[in-house]
Amino acid sequence: MSVKNRIRINEVSTLSNDWYVLKKTSFDWLRSDGSWQTMSRETYDRGNGATLLPYDPARRTVLLTRQFRFPAYVNGYDELLIEAAAGLLDEASPEERIRKEVEEELGLVLGEAREIFNCFMSPGSVTERLHFFIAEYDPAMRKSSGGGNVSEGEDIEVLELGLDEALAMIGTGAIQDGKTILLLQYAALNLMPSA
């Protein structure tokens, strides 16, 4: 259902334009009872992104990253975060961007990559739409040790895990990243179901 006839933008102000863009918007919303209500919301625009899970169906393994994430640390998570490779699109297409990120972070040059879905990860305040990809890999695709882009502050460890081990890590809290949990669940249901 289109919302363009149910919203009137009154004022938009930029609160921060540093690392990303934080805006405050005042708008009128046409409620389902026919009355108009004035509201104010802040939106954090960091651009759209892409993420990919490399998987080896023969060995039932996946490749993930482990790295420091300051926002997770500030929220009380005192561990390095285990995640699927990911990056912001900037001006690239989702597939172009994720191929570059996988090469930088994991050291892999991929064959076929397939987008499986895209979604909003935190639509209450963040504008980002994330594109989810999967791709088969084998050790011959490894062209470097990965590790990320040092000039961007990345210090990434590459992890090769069995799918069952990675799924168990969700239950223990060792994996707490939403995009990674979605990709691992997709792999378990669609790519490498248990025998």
HELIX and SHEET records of a PDB file:
HELIX    1   1 PHE A   70  VAL A   74  1                                   5    
HELIX    2   2 PRO A   94  LEU A  106  1                                  13    
HELIX    3   3 PRO A  139  MET A  141  5                                   3    
HELIX    4   4 VAL A  150  GLU A  152  5                                   3    
HELIX    5   5 LEU A  163  THR A  172  1                                  10    
HELIX    6   6 GLY A  178  TYR A  186  1                                   9    
HELIX    7   7 ALA A  187  LEU A  191  3                                   5    
SHEET    1   A 3 ILE A   7  ASN A  17  0                                        
SHEET    2   A 3 VAL A  21  LEU A  30 -1                                        
SHEET    3   A 3 TRP A  36  ASP A  45 -1                                        
SHEET    1   B 4 LEU A  81  GLU A  83  0                                        
SHEET    2   B 4 THR A  61  GLN A  67 -1                                        
SHEET    3   B 4 GLY A  49  ASP A  56 -1                                        
SHEET    4   B 4 ALA A  85  LEU A  88 -1                                        
SHEET    1   C 5 LEU A  81  GLU A  83  0                                        
SHEET    2   C 5 THR A  61  GLN A  67 -1                                        
SHEET    3   C 5 GLY A  49  ASP A  56 -1                                        
SHEET    4   C 5 ARG A 129  GLU A 136  1                                        
SHEET    5   C 5 ARG A 114  PHE A 120 -1                                        
SHEET    1   D 3 LEU A  81  GLU A  83  0                                        
SHEET    2   D 3 THR A  61  GLN A  67 -1                                        
SHEET    3   D 3 GLU A 157  GLY A 162 -1                                        
END                                                                             
